[in-house]
């Protein structure tokens, strides 16, 4: 039986689309059963609905507090009984309630080779530091900012004439391929956590 994925988005949903496309192959071993967004009108929600996948929008400002929003997000996601929750360009940090429910089965991508350049401006920070290689990381989300155990990484060379936009675009291509590959592997085989070490059988 296919692993059930709930995908969280904030923007256009290009990573989501890659997962939706991959899930059309029965051998991939996963199905996107719902998509959630932290803003109204996110392109990812439209992609989900076009694919016939249930979607919900839960803006932070609609809740009375961050804790209430986190609890509401937890319940909306839990309603779809996911085996794995995938943050695909979701720009909100999960709170205690969400991590208590989905910790250890919630993954996210980051456009740098963690632990280098965490936070919201990784391609810019990598360029400013002058690195010759950066990349993308898939990790298991914990309570920190981009601090969770690393599932996979892919390297992306930095060209001499790169600016933030060109570098980020190349990172996104590599990030998308990594996400699809490893979500599929996790869906088919699961993974184990031993401290910070992630092993996919």
Secondary structure, DSSP 8 states (H G I E B T S, - for coil): --EEEEEEESSS-HHHHHHHHHHTSGGG-EEEEEEEESSTT-HHHHHHHHTT--EEE--GGGSSSHHHHHHHHHHHHHTT--SEEEESS--S---HHHHHHHTTSEEEEESS-TTSS-STTHHHHHHHHT-SEEEEEEEE--SSSS-S-EEEEEEEE--TT--HHHHHHHHHHHHHHHHHHHHHHHHHH--EEETTEEE--
